Amino acid sequence: MATETSQPTTDGQPPRPRAGARPSTGSAASPASATSPGSAHAIAQVRVPTRSIGGELRAIRVVWRRELIRFSRDRLRIATSLVQPFLFLFVLGSGLSSLVSAGTHGVNFKTFIYPGVLCMAVMFTAMFSAASIVWDREFGFLREMMVAPVRRSSLVLGKCFGGATVAAFQGAIVIAIAGLVEVPYELGLILELFGLSLLLAFAITAFGMMAAARITQMQSFMALMQMAVMPMFFISGAMFSVVSLPRWLAILNRIDPLTYAVDPMRRAIFAHMNIPAATRAALAPGVTWWGWHVPTLVEAGVIAVLGLVMLTIAIVEFSRVE
Amino acid sequence: MGVTSATHDEGAPAAAQAANGSAGGGDATPAVSVKSLVKRYGEVEAVRGIDFEVARSEVFGFLGPNGAGKSTTINMLCTLVWPTSGEARVAGHDVMRERDAVRRNIGLVFQDTTLDGYLTAEQNLRLHAELYGVPRETVAPRLEQVMEIVGLWERRKSLVATFSGGMKRRLEIARGLLHSPRVLFLDEPTVGLDPQTRSSIWGYITELKQREDITIFLTTHYMDEAEYCDRIAIMDQGRIIALDSPAALKASVGLDRVRIETPDRDAAIAALRERFELEAQVAEGSVTFGVPAGEQFVPRLFAELGQPITSVSVSRPSLDDVFMSYTGTTIRDAEASSTDHLRNVARMMHR
């Protein structure tokens, strides 16, 4: 490519100068040079189109796809993120089974904690996805995206969708093993569990993005993650029934967003199993607000609204210019 | 605006204009024009009101020690940092009011790498092409073209994580070119690279200048690299202290630089002042001063100084001397005293 560039390109077509092609600065100034070999390295000039909805959608897709490529390249991450659900379900679940058997009214304890474990798998994956933006900042890739002629909101949305997709994929794997803990494979139930996982994944990624807008160091982000995820997991009732909790814990439980993912999942699972009403009332009583039983749709709405609020904050934060 | 779109969209008339009044004259919109640009961070004034213009197809260099305000200026021109006051236009577009238009027309190579190591070289470029909305049918030929310019076409399927520092920088230059920007910003394009890689990067940049109709705006704190530029702005403490072609800047100094090694520097400086009426300074450990026709001066120096001299060197004025004559210090000394030195160290250790 150094000097003799007059050869046609590989597909047989000579590089054609486009209408808007600017001639090269050197010899191409005179009209006669159009036929000389010197002008033959006419560069395929690119015109970057002006901003459009299509462009923004494309940007969302690009960021989303990058998230998926990165996840698929990181085999270790996929493997390790599966270890935790198995540990909780089969080690902790089996170990505690005999201890708690008196209180579970004959229901398998592993079945009881399954929705919590599913939520946790989704949460950790989503947080890790959000963490990658801190990573991108440290390694500079964020800057490449920030300076592109697209809206910051498209970048944040793409990242959020990417994180949600990856986390939902993780959730799907946990859903696939549901049969091992006596959760029936029924289409309606599977769809409900998956839908709630997807929603949770989106909300948690939004939360992570919101945090990542301010936190610029990986260590701090990881610390925050530990601080946020474990209390949310424990308070949500993933490991216990929310009946007759002490008042302070009951209040915290209602505030914890994860509660609104674990509870509808558990109620859905129990509804699809052959479990007496009294047992269901004791193990999966449902969340109440001042005595009112919160239906599944409202619970899903709580997660969605929280997710949208955090997403908005994240977009505003990332749109600021120094 | 009318002028701007005309030069961008219709190649032929614009070329005629450029041919008539090439060096910034005529109607040609300058690639970059900056008027009393200021950036303040709290109390600190990083850029203290600078003015300059860069003509189309020019290679324009910003030279100065770390912390002089070069990167801040580039960041303002790239719409990444909001100016405190003043005005700047890039490719005819205002960096504050037409941020998107500016972004479409610029390519950027940052000081630190901004590639995704998890992706292959080609994937990195394709991702960029999509972010910039490069038309689908032009992506493939353009991709091949820019990768060949930087000599990485054969490595397109390799993961970027496996690339050396120089290869990464080259890939970033290719990426910066992918969407045919009108202005390519290179912020310290050779920092942290070994001398051989540095000169090969300059080879690519020089070739680029011949192959693409592009304005190159770069910053450097290597004096020898500034010589590759058509014009240079010397920046120190947030101000432009000199702006001209390298040759003109050197001619403005006019004096040869003489460095002497001596056991007693203070006595030598005093003797130089007494006997020759020359003002000498200690720079980088040696006594340094400027005289016209340095070679002829050396015999007199030995005969009349009255101080022992262990070694002497005479050099034609370099950009180092230009910097020195305008600031009274060498760029390396300026850097050592700058607080940004710490930042630089931190950055090196981060790598």
Interface residues (C-beta under 8 A of the other chain):
Chain A: M1 T9 P15 A19 G20 A21 R22 P23 S24 T25 G26 A28 A29 H41 I43 A44 Q45 V46 R47 V48 P49 T50 R51 G55 R58 A59 R61 V62 R66 I69 R70 R73 D74 D136 F139 G140 F141 L142 R143 E144 M145 M146 V147 A148 P149 V150 V321 E322
Chain B: H8 D9 E10 G11 A14 A15 A18 A19 S57 N75 C78 T79 L80 V81 W82 D100 A101 R103 R104 N105 L108 F110 D112 T113 T114 L115 D116 G117 Y118 L119 Q123 L127 H128 E130 L131 Y132 G133 V134 P135 T138 P141 R142 E144 Q145 E148 I149 R175 L178 H179 S180 K209 Q210 R211 E212 D213
